[in-house]
Each structure stands twice: as C-alpha cells, then as structure tokens.
Amino acid sequence: MPVIQLTTEIAAPIDICFDLSRSIDLHKYSMKHTNEEAVAGRTSGLIEDGETVTWQAKHLGVTQYLSSKISNFKRPFIFRDSQTKGIFDFYHHDHIFEEKNGKVVLIDIFEYKSPFGIFGVIADMLYVKKYMIKLLQQRNKVIKEFAESDKWKSILSR
C-alpha cells in the first residue's frame, strides 16, 4: 500500500493555509489541467467537517468520479478526506498544519490502495504513485502561491 508524504513550508498565517487547503474553489483552480469540477455535495466555498464532495475529472484520458468525506477536523491543525466512492480501493489524505520558526509546515500524508490486485501494485510502481505525487505538489504550489500573496483574498472572504 503506497503512502506519500510531502512537506511544504509556507510563509503565511496558519488559518489562511488551513482554509485554502479546504477550499473547493482553489482546488478546482489548482487542478484545472484535469478539468476537475465539483459536481455533488459541497461544490464551492470551504468544505467542513462531515461534508462530502464529488469530483469529476479527467485522469489518464478517462473521465472519473471521486467522492470523499471530511473527518478528523480540528481547525487549523488537521483534517482528513477519505474516498467514499472512486477508482481507488480506498484512500485517506491527512492535511496537517504546524507552526515552526514563523512559518507554516503543511504535511500531506496520502495513503491509498489501487484496484486490480497485482496489476494495481505494478501500476503504482510504474506510474500511479509518481502521478499522485505530481498532483499533490501542484496543489501545494498553488496553496503556497495564494497564501504568500494577496491572492488568498480572492478565495477567502474575511
């Protein structure tokens, strides 16, 4: 079972980083290359504890639907989104926020299991894990870009 762990340092307040990370609108922006759209559940704004979202996106040339639910929500330190329906056998994505040396450290822990038994394991080794790392890095790059500038104001109305 692959586990991806990424760390991103962000020079911005923790509450802004946390809220950008749960913004449906910023997620859509960061995944525009996959034509990702929220089509059910929470479809805009900030997703909250217990809420669900269903995404429609094109990955690997195939339109896919993925539903996830938010849990373990402790603002502004952690939340988890877990697949309830989708291509993976399961996934859990923990978003952890820590303040260190005047910066926010965003830690992503993404654990998943690909379908199709041994064929899924081989696909992980050859492509899927690298693909998921790239998606998460792209998302974090956008969160950092918005949090460290005034762009966050266009997403979060305070």
C-alpha positions as CSV (number, residue, x, y, z in Angstrom):
1,M,0.0,0.0,0.0
2,P,1.7,3.2,-1.1
3,V,2.0,6.1,1.3
4,I,3.0,9.5,0.0
5,Q,4.3,12.1,2.5
6,L,5.1,15.7,1.3
7,T,6.1,18.7,3.3
8,T,5.6,22.3,2.2
9,E,6.8,25.4,4.0
10,I,4.5,28.4,3.7
11,A,5.2,31.9,5.0
12,A,1.6,32.8,5.9
13,P,-0.7,32.5,8.9
14,I,-1.9,29.0,9.7
15,D,-5.6,29.8,9.4
16,I,-5.2,31.1,5.9
17,C,-3.2,28.0,4.9
18,F,-5.8,25.7,6.5
19,D,-8.7,27.4,4.8
20,L,-7.0,27.5,1.4
21,S,-6.4,23.8,1.7
22,R,-10.1,23.1,2.2
23,S,-11.3,25.5,-0.4
24,I,-13.3,23.8,-3.2
25,D,-12.7,26.8,-5.4
26,L,-8.9,26.8,-5.0
27,H,-8.8,23.0,-5.5
28,K,-10.6,23.5,-8.9
29,Y,-8.1,26.2,-9.8
30,S,-5.1,24.0,-8.9
31,M,-6.5,21.1,-10.9
32,K,-7.6,23.0,-14.0
33,H,-5.4,20.8,-16.1
34,T,-7.6,17.8,-15.3
35,N,-10.8,19.8,-15.9
36,E,-11.8,18.9,-12.3
37,E,-15.2,20.1,-11.2
38,A,-17.2,19.6,-8.0
39,V,-20.5,18.1,-9.2
40,A,-22.2,17.0,-5.9
41,G,-22.1,17.6,-2.2
42,R,-20.1,20.8,-1.4
43,T,-19.4,22.4,-4.8
44,S,-17.9,25.7,-3.7
45,G,-16.6,27.5,-0.7
46,L,-14.9,25.9,2.3
47,I,-15.7,22.2,3.0
48,E,-16.5,21.5,6.6
49,D,-16.3,18.5,9.0
50,G,-18.6,15.7,7.9
51,E,-19.3,17.2,4.5
52,T,-18.8,15.4,1.2
53,V,-17.7,16.4,-2.3
54,T,-17.9,14.5,-5.6
55,W,-15.3,15.5,-8.2
56,Q,-15.5,14.8,-11.9
57,A,-12.0,14.9,-13.6
58,K,-10.1,13.5,-16.5
59,H,-7.1,11.4,-15.4
60,L,-5.1,9.2,-17.7
61,G,-7.5,10.1,-20.5
62,V,-10.5,8.8,-18.7
63,T,-13.3,10.8,-17.0
64,Q,-13.6,9.7,-13.4
65,Y,-15.8,10.5,-10.4
66,L,-14.4,10.6,-6.9
67,S,-16.4,11.2,-3.8
68,S,-14.7,12.0,-0.4
69,K,-15.8,12.9,3.1
70,I,-14.1,15.2,5.6
71,S,-13.3,13.9,9.1
72,N,-10.8,14.4,11.9
73,F,-11.4,18.1,11.5
74,K,-9.5,20.3,14.1
75,R,-9.2,23.8,12.7
76,P,-6.5,25.0,12.0
77,F,-4.3,21.9,12.6
78,I,-5.7,18.9,10.7
79,F,-8.4,17.4,8.6
80,R,-8.7,14.2,6.6
81,D,-10.5,13.5,3.4
82,S,-11.3,9.9,2.6
83,Q,-12.7,8.3,-0.5
84,T,-16.2,7.1,-0.3
85,K,-16.6,6.2,-4.0
86,G,-14.0,6.2,-6.7
87,I,-11.3,4.4,-8.6
88,F,-9.1,3.5,-5.7
89,D,-10.0,0.6,-3.4
90,F,-9.5,3.4,-0.7
91,Y,-7.6,6.5,0.1
92,H,-7.1,8.7,3.1
93,H,-5.4,12.1,2.8
94,D,-4.4,13.8,6.0
95,H,-3.7,17.5,5.8
96,I,-1.6,18.5,8.8
97,F,-0.5,22.1,9.7
98,E,2.2,23.0,12.2
99,E,3.7,26.4,13.0
100,K,7.5,26.3,13.1
101,N,10.0,29.2,13.1
102,G,7.4,31.7,11.9
103,K,6.2,29.6,9.0
104,V,3.5,27.0,8.5
105,V,4.6,23.5,7.7
106,L,1.9,21.7,5.6
107,I,2.3,18.0,5.8
108,D,0.4,15.8,3.4
109,I,0.1,12.1,4.2
110,F,-1.7,10.3,1.3
111,E,-2.3,6.6,1.8
112,Y,-4.1,4.6,-0.9
113,K,-4.7,1.2,-2.5
114,S,-5.0,0.8,-6.2
115,P,-7.6,-1.6,-7.6
116,F,-6.8,-4.7,-9.7
117,G,-4.6,-6.6,-7.3
118,I,-1.1,-7.3,-8.5
119,F,-1.8,-5.2,-11.7
120,G,-2.6,-2.2,-9.4
121,V,0.7,-2.8,-7.5
122,I,2.6,-2.8,-10.7
123,A,0.8,0.3,-12.0
124,D,1.7,2.1,-8.7
125,M,5.4,1.3,-9.2
126,L,5.4,2.3,-12.8
127,Y,3.1,5.4,-12.8
128,V,0.3,6.0,-10.3
129,K,2.5,7.0,-7.3
130,K,4.5,9.4,-9.4
131,Y,1.3,10.8,-10.9
132,M,-0.2,11.3,-7.4
133,I,2.9,13.0,-6.1
134,K,2.9,15.4,-9.0
135,L,-0.8,16.3,-8.4
136,L,-0.2,16.9,-4.7
137,Q,2.9,19.0,-5.4
138,Q,0.9,21.1,-7.9
139,R,-1.9,21.6,-5.4
140,N,0.6,22.7,-2.7
141,K,2.4,25.0,-5.1
142,V,-0.9,26.8,-5.7
143,I,-1.8,26.9,-2.0
144,K,1.7,28.4,-1.2
145,E,1.4,30.9,-4.1
146,F,-2.0,32.2,-2.9
147,A,-1.2,32.1,0.9
148,E,2.1,34.1,0.5
149,S,0.5,36.9,-1.6
150,D,-2.8,38.8,-1.5
151,K,-4.3,36.2,-3.9
152,W,-5.8,34.4,-0.9
153,K,-8.3,37.3,-0.6
154,S,-9.9,36.3,-3.9
155,I,-10.7,32.8,-2.5
156,L,-11.4,33.6,1.2
157,S,-13.8,36.4,2.0
158,R,-13.0,37.6,5.5
